[in-house]
Amino acid sequence: MARFPHEAQRRGDFRELRTAAGQPILIYNPFTTRREGAANVRDVFPGNLIPASMHDRVAVNASKYIPLPNLQTPTVSRNYIANASQANNLYMWQWRGDHNFSSNNRMFVRLSHDKQEDNTPNFYGTIAGEPGTYSYSAQPDWHATISDTHNFGAATLLDVRAGYARNGFDRRPRSAG
């Protein structure tokens, strides 16, 4: 759950904003702060309305990416709920080949690949709406092994192995900005 501004609040209209007890929440103009005696005081915006001339253009444009409440409440309580699932996919395959050259010489080769993909949920349905910093990540891994075992006699055995592992990591941002 989260708390997002209502449409009226995005326009600077806070007349309906209330505490949980139903009391109005007053919005003060920070540019009217002054010293009176030992205290700093500010003036309330008339009618709890912030004039459009005081709205920051960047904030107004950024608010397009913030969802509107989907739970209607005039209080400062949480007013947005979302339930999004996260897809985690694991793709995997393995292959192994064995060959007996003779009763004294055996070899195997193994190759495996797996790729785990995670798609982060977008709870707010916008390009700026995920809690993390990426929308997709993948971890492609490759592994290979080769082994040759040769028996030279009752007292001598040679087992030679080689392996290769490559672990990748691909993480993509939700947007370019």
C-alpha positions as CSV (number, residue, x, y, z in Angstrom):
1,M,0.0,0.0,0.0
2,A,1.1,3.5,-0.7
3,R,-0.1,7.1,-0.5
4,F,-0.5,9.2,-3.6
5,P,-2.0,12.7,-4.2
6,H,-5.6,12.9,-5.5
7,E,-6.3,14.8,-8.7
8,A,-7.4,17.9,-6.8
9,Q,-4.2,17.9,-4.7
10,R,-2.1,17.7,-7.9
11,R,-3.8,20.9,-8.9
12,G,-3.0,22.5,-5.5
13,D,-6.4,22.0,-4.0
14,F,-6.1,20.7,-0.4
15,R,-9.5,21.8,0.8
16,E,-10.6,18.1,1.4
17,L,-7.4,17.0,3.1
18,R,-8.2,15.7,6.6
19,T,-6.5,13.9,9.5
20,A,-7.8,10.5,10.5
21,A,-9.9,12.3,13.1
22,G,-11.5,14.4,10.3
23,Q,-9.7,17.7,11.1
24,P,-8.5,19.8,8.2
25,I,-4.8,19.8,7.5
26,L,-3.7,23.3,6.8
27,I,-1.1,24.0,4.1
28,Y,1.3,26.8,4.8
29,N,3.1,29.0,2.4
30,P,6.9,28.6,3.0
31,F,7.7,31.9,1.3
32,T,5.8,33.8,4.1
33,T,8.0,32.5,6.9
34,R,9.0,35.3,9.3
35,R,10.2,35.8,12.8
36,E,7.7,37.0,15.4
37,G,9.2,37.1,18.8
38,A,10.9,33.8,19.5
39,A,9.0,31.8,16.9
40,N,8.9,31.4,13.2
41,V,5.5,31.8,11.7
42,R,4.0,31.3,8.3
43,D,0.7,32.2,6.6
44,V,-1.8,29.5,5.5
45,F,-2.6,29.4,1.8
46,P,-6.0,31.0,1.5
47,G,-8.7,28.4,1.2
48,N,-6.0,25.7,1.4
49,L,-5.3,26.3,-2.3
50,I,-1.8,26.6,-3.7
51,P,-1.9,28.9,-6.7
52,A,-0.9,27.4,-10.1
53,S,1.8,30.1,-10.4
54,M,3.7,28.4,-7.5
55,H,3.6,24.9,-9.0
56,D,7.0,23.6,-10.2
57,R,6.9,22.6,-13.9
58,V,9.2,19.7,-13.4
59,A,7.1,18.4,-10.5
60,V,3.8,18.8,-12.5
61,N,5.3,16.9,-15.4
62,A,6.8,14.2,-13.1
63,S,3.4,13.7,-11.5
64,K,2.1,12.2,-14.7
65,Y,4.1,9.1,-13.8
66,I,2.6,8.8,-10.3
67,P,-0.6,6.8,-10.3
68,L,-3.9,8.2,-9.0
69,P,-5.3,6.7,-5.8
70,N,-7.4,3.6,-6.3
71,L,-8.8,3.7,-2.7
72,Q,-10.8,6.9,-2.1
73,T,-10.2,8.5,1.2
74,P,-9.9,12.2,2.1
75,T,-7.5,11.5,5.0
76,V,-3.7,11.1,4.8
77,S,-4.0,7.3,5.1
78,R,-2.8,5.0,2.4
79,N,-4.9,5.2,-0.7
80,Y,-3.3,3.0,-3.3
81,I,-3.0,-0.8,-3.3
82,A,-1.4,-2.9,-6.0
83,N,-0.7,-6.6,-6.3
84,A,1.8,-7.5,-9.1
85,S,3.5,-10.8,-9.6
86,Q,7.2,-11.3,-10.4
87,A,8.0,-13.7,-13.2
88,N,11.1,-15.9,-12.4
89,N,11.9,-18.3,-15.2
90,L,14.6,-20.9,-15.3
91,Y,15.6,-22.5,-18.6
92,M,18.1,-25.3,-18.3
93,W,19.5,-28.1,-20.4
94,Q,22.3,-30.6,-20.0
95,W,24.1,-33.0,-22.4
96,R,26.6,-35.7,-21.6
97,G,28.4,-38.1,-24.0
98,D,30.4,-41.1,-22.8
99,H,32.8,-43.1,-25.0
100,N,34.8,-46.2,-24.1
101,F,37.8,-46.3,-26.4
102,S,38.9,-49.6,-24.8
103,S,38.6,-51.3,-21.4
104,N,41.5,-49.2,-20.3
105,N,40.5,-45.8,-21.8
106,R,37.2,-44.0,-21.1
107,M,36.2,-40.4,-21.9
108,F,33.2,-38.2,-21.2
109,V,32.1,-34.7,-22.3
110,R,29.4,-32.7,-20.5
111,L,27.9,-29.4,-21.6
112,S,25.2,-27.6,-19.6
113,H,23.4,-24.3,-20.0
114,D,21.0,-22.5,-17.7
115,K,19.4,-19.0,-17.9
116,Q,17.4,-17.5,-15.0
117,E,15.3,-14.6,-16.0
118,D,13.6,-12.2,-13.5
119,N,11.1,-9.6,-14.5
120,T,10.5,-7.1,-11.8
121,P,6.8,-6.3,-11.3
122,N,5.6,-2.8,-12.1
123,F,3.3,-2.0,-9.2
124,Y,2.3,1.5,-10.5
125,G,2.0,0.8,-14.2
126,T,4.4,3.6,-15.3
127,I,7.9,3.8,-16.5
128,A,9.0,5.2,-13.2
129,G,6.9,2.9,-11.1
130,E,9.0,0.0,-9.9
131,P,10.6,-0.1,-6.5
132,G,13.9,-1.3,-7.9
133,T,16.2,0.1,-10.6
134,Y,15.7,-2.6,-13.3
135,S,12.9,-4.2,-15.1
136,Y,14.7,-7.4,-16.4
137,S,17.7,-9.4,-15.4
138,A,19.1,-12.6,-16.7
139,Q,21.9,-14.8,-15.6
140,P,23.0,-17.0,-18.5
141,D,25.5,-19.7,-17.4
142,W,27.6,-22.1,-19.5
143,H,29.5,-25.1,-18.1
144,A,31.6,-27.6,-20.0
145,T,33.7,-30.6,-18.7
146,I,35.8,-33.1,-20.4
147,S,37.4,-36.1,-18.7
148,D,39.8,-38.8,-20.0
149,T,40.6,-41.8,-17.7
150,H,43.3,-44.1,-18.8
151,N,44.3,-47.3,-16.9
152,F,48.0,-48.1,-17.5
153,G,48.0,-51.1,-15.2
154,A,47.3,-52.3,-11.7
155,A,49.4,-49.5,-10.1
156,T,48.9,-46.6,-12.5
157,L,45.8,-44.6,-13.3
158,L,45.7,-41.3,-15.2
159,D,42.5,-39.2,-14.9
160,V,42.7,-35.8,-16.7
161,R,39.8,-33.4,-16.4
162,A,39.3,-29.9,-17.7
163,G,36.4,-27.6,-17.1
164,Y,35.0,-24.3,-18.3
165,A,32.4,-22.1,-16.6
166,R,31.0,-18.8,-17.8
167,N,28.5,-16.9,-15.7
168,G,26.8,-13.9,-17.2
169,F,24.7,-11.2,-15.8
170,D,22.4,-9.0,-17.9
171,R,20.4,-6.3,-16.2
172,R,18.3,-3.8,-18.1
173,P,16.9,-0.5,-16.7
174,R,13.1,0.1,-17.0
175,S,13.8,3.3,-18.9
176,A,16.6,5.3,-20.4
177,G,15.9,8.2,-18.1
